[in-house]
Amino acid sequence: MLLLTSWKGRPLSPEQSNRMMQVWGKIEAAMAENPNVERLCWYITSDGSGGVTVTKSADADAANAFELETSLALSEFLEFESKVVLDLDTAMGPILKAMEHING
């Protein structure tokens, strides 16, 4: 399962920024030890206001647990939105079926 998570930074004081980085470091360490979750990419906007990640999870339970843990730990500092995404190989079959429905 692939999850696209976008985040947007909340206004933070310097103290909150430091605390966020400490919490984030703990989440990163936990992710490195979790065999059920792997980050495929991580991008941050050039102005530092937000970014996106794509993570690959072993299954829906692992994905949901990781996303819940992350969003609860960091929601004071960041706004999150996560969506399940498909790679093109996985999506192509349903896309072609949809086109069959549309075109009769």
N, C-alpha and C positions, 0 to 999 in steps of 0.2 A: 504494500500500500504506500502510495506517495502522498505527502501532505505539503502543500504550499502554505507557508505562514508569512504574512506580512505584518510588520509592526510600525508603529508611529510613536515617537517619543512624546512624553508629557513634559511640561515645564518643570525643571528640577533645580533645586538649590545645589551648590557644590557638595554639601554633605550627602544629599540624596543621590547625587551622581556617584559618589564614592561607594555608598552602600549598595547601589545597583550593581556596580562592577564586582563587588564582593559576592553578592548573590549570584550573579551571572557566572562567575568563576566556579562556584559550587555546582551549578547546573551543568556547566561544561564538563567538569570532572565526572559527574554522575553519568552523563551521556557517553563519555569515553569508556566507561565500565559496563555499559548496557549493550549486550549483544543483539538486542531486538530493535535498536534504533541506530540509524546511520545518516549523518548529514551529507547530502550530495552536493549542495552548493549553498553559499551564503553571500549575499550582496548587501551593501549599505549604500544609501544615497550619498551623493557627493557633498550635500549640505549637512549630512549627519542627522537628518530629521526622521529617518526611518530606514527600512530595508525589507528584504525577503530571504527566506530560506526554503529549501526543499529537503525534506527528510524522507528516508525510506524506512518503513517499519515492517516487522515480521508479520504482523496481523493487525486487525482493527483494535483489539484490546491494547496492544503495545502502543499503537499510535495515539489512542485516546488517553492512556495513562501518561504518556510523555507530554502531550499537549496540555493536559490539565495541570500537571505538576509545574510546567514552565509558566503557564499563564497565571496560575495562582501565586507563584513566587515572585513574578515580575510585574504584575498588574498595577502595582503602585507607581511604577516607573514608565510602563509602555502599554499602549493599546494594541491588542492582537486581533487578527482575523486569520482563521485557518480554513482551508478547503482541500478536499480530496482532489487530486489531479491524476490524469492518465498520460502515459507516454503514447506516442503516435501509433506504435504497433498495437497497443491494447485498444486504443480509441477507434482505429480504422474500421473494424468490423461493425460496431454500432453506428458509426457515421454512414457507412454504405447502406446499412439496413434502413436508417432514417431517410436516406435519399430515395430508396425504393418506395417507402411510404409516401413521400412527398410527390414523387413522379408517377405513382400509380403502378 
